[in-house]
């Protein structure tokens, strides 16, 4: 699987979560919410460090990653995290 995090989305996370150079953010599966790939589940985020990443990217000095344990959630999709100016927040886009 592949993932992409836009520069604007990375800057938003860095600012909102008070992240420093070298910090890492994990995208993980959580119960509840809505998603276009898995009904009744959604992505959560937390400050963490990669152990067995299925995908990772470093943008603006912060590493963003998905662990192998959570790869099933994506059902063969890649993840793009794009900053949405109208919502003033990141948006998750899933692409096969």
C-alpha positions as CSV (number, residue, x, y, z in Angstrom):
1,X,0.0,0.0,0.0
2,X,1.1,3.6,-0.6
3,X,0.3,6.7,1.3
4,X,0.7,10.4,0.6
5,X,0.5,13.4,3.0
6,X,0.3,16.9,1.4
7,X,2.6,19.6,2.7
8,X,-0.4,21.6,3.9
9,X,-1.9,18.6,5.7
10,X,1.5,17.9,7.4
11,X,1.7,21.5,8.5
12,X,-1.8,21.4,9.9
13,X,-1.0,18.3,12.0
14,X,2.3,19.8,13.1
15,X,0.6,23.0,14.3
16,X,-2.6,21.4,15.8
17,X,-0.8,18.7,17.7
18,X,2.3,20.7,18.6
19,X,4.6,18.3,16.8
20,X,8.3,18.6,16.6
21,X,10.9,17.6,14.0
22,X,11.3,13.8,14.3
23,X,7.8,13.1,15.8
24,X,5.6,10.5,14.2
25,X,1.8,10.1,13.7
26,X,0.1,6.8,13.3
27,X,-3.2,6.4,11.4
28,X,-5.0,3.5,13.0
29,X,-8.4,1.7,12.7
30,X,-11.0,2.7,15.3
31,X,-14.6,1.6,15.9
32,X,-17.3,4.2,14.9
33,X,-17.3,7.1,12.5
34,X,-17.8,6.7,8.8
35,X,-15.5,5.7,6.0
36,X,-15.9,4.9,2.3
37,X,-13.8,1.7,2.7
38,X,-15.1,0.0,5.9
39,X,-18.6,0.5,7.2
40,X,-18.7,1.4,10.9
41,X,-15.0,2.1,11.2
42,X,-12.8,5.1,10.7
43,X,-9.2,6.2,11.0
44,X,-7.9,7.6,14.2
45,X,-4.5,9.3,14.8
46,X,-2.1,9.3,17.6
47,X,1.5,10.2,18.3
48,X,3.5,7.0,18.1
49,X,6.5,5.5,16.4
50,X,6.6,2.9,13.7
51,X,7.3,-0.7,14.5
52,X,6.2,-2.7,11.5
53,X,4.9,-0.1,9.1
54,X,2.9,-1.1,6.0
55,X,3.3,2.4,4.7
56,X,5.1,5.6,5.8
57,X,6.1,9.0,4.6
58,X,8.0,11.9,6.1
59,X,6.7,15.3,5.3
60,X,7.7,18.6,7.0
61,X,9.9,16.7,9.5
62,X,7.1,14.4,10.7
63,X,6.7,10.7,9.9
64,X,3.2,9.6,9.1
65,X,2.6,5.8,9.0
66,X,0.2,2.9,9.1
67,X,1.1,-0.3,10.9
68,X,0.8,-3.7,9.2
69,X,-1.9,-4.6,11.8
70,X,-4.2,-2.0,10.3
71,X,-3.5,-2.5,6.6
72,X,-6.6,-4.7,6.2
73,X,-8.8,-1.7,6.8
74,X,-7.7,-0.1,3.5
75,X,-9.0,-3.1,1.4
76,X,-6.4,-2.6,-1.3
77,X,-6.7,1.2,-1.3
78,X,-3.9,3.7,-1.0
79,X,-4.3,6.7,1.4
80,X,-3.9,10.3,0.5
81,X,-4.2,12.9,3.3
82,X,-4.9,16.3,1.8
83,X,-5.6,19.6,3.6
84,X,-9.2,20.8,2.8
85,X,-9.2,24.6,3.0
86,X,-13.0,24.9,3.3
87,X,-13.1,22.5,6.3
88,X,-9.8,23.9,7.6
89,X,-8.8,20.3,8.3
90,X,-7.2,17.2,6.6
91,X,-9.3,15.0,4.4
92,X,-8.7,11.3,3.9
93,X,-9.0,10.1,0.3
94,X,-8.9,6.4,-0.6
95,X,-7.7,5.3,-4.1
96,X,-7.4,1.9,-5.7
